[in-house]
Amino acid sequence: RTYELGEELNWPEETFDHFIMKSSKRDQYEKGSQVYFCYGRLPNRQLLLRYGFALENNKYESFIFKLPYLDYVKENRWLIEKLKEKGQSRYMKFKIRRTAINVNLINYFKGTLFSSGKYSYEAIVLPVDMKLEIKAVEKVIELLKKELGTFNKTPEEYKALLKDPNTGYHEYFANVFKIEKHRLLTFHLRACEVLIAILKRLDYGDALNTACEPLPNLESEDEFYRNRFFLKKYLNQLKKKFA
């Protein structure tokens, strides 16, 4: 059944009496052999949908933003009609992962801020104008903060529910999913704040190596190494301008 917004969720007690594992005709097992099942490299959303559980600290966790790019071309009726005629989606999708920053998401916001009389066309796809880069990363931060604002509980409150003996099976893993989503979004938010600090150093005139040095007010020593690995793809693009 479906539940209305605000309706109390009364999950039935899970008995696990209908759990079935199937194999294809191509799978050949000898009698008495041990069989292993691999869930796959999946984010928690897919784990919940397929198997009914979510993992804490899932390194394959991801989140997809659907951004209505047509809002930025609404003055161009001809283009909008052509997109509708071709059956094009009204949204652009950007996946954020734990392992690397999504450079395309930054470029998307650079495109929305672009002015041909102010920036070069190269600046849309490459980090060559630091002021434009800073504005675009600030837009990413706004997006992340907006999504974080949709949570109705703090991570600590969600964690407390995991230890509550009255928390049922379904609610337990739903809360794990929410905790991990919050962790992912928060991690990206802090990494983007570090990136803006690096870009401001470059805009001030610092060399790239100096700009990438630790930021004690924004990151610990462990976070420094993790953040530089996370930003590696973007920082490699900066090398083309500042090497």
Salt bridges, closest charged atoms under 4 A:
GLU7 OE2 - ARG1 NH2 2.68
GLU14 OE1 - HIS170 NE2 3.91
ASP17 OD1 - HIS18 NE2 3.53
GLU81 OE2 - ARG77 NH2 3.60
GLU133 OE2 - LYS110 NZ 2.60
GLU147 OE2 - LYS181 NZ 3.09
GLU180 OE1 - ARG98 NH2 2.79
GLU180 OE2 - ARG183 NH1 2.45
ASP203 OD2 - LYS131 NZ 3.11
GLU219 OE2 - ARG228 NH2 2.71
GLU223 OE2 - ARG226 NH2 3.89
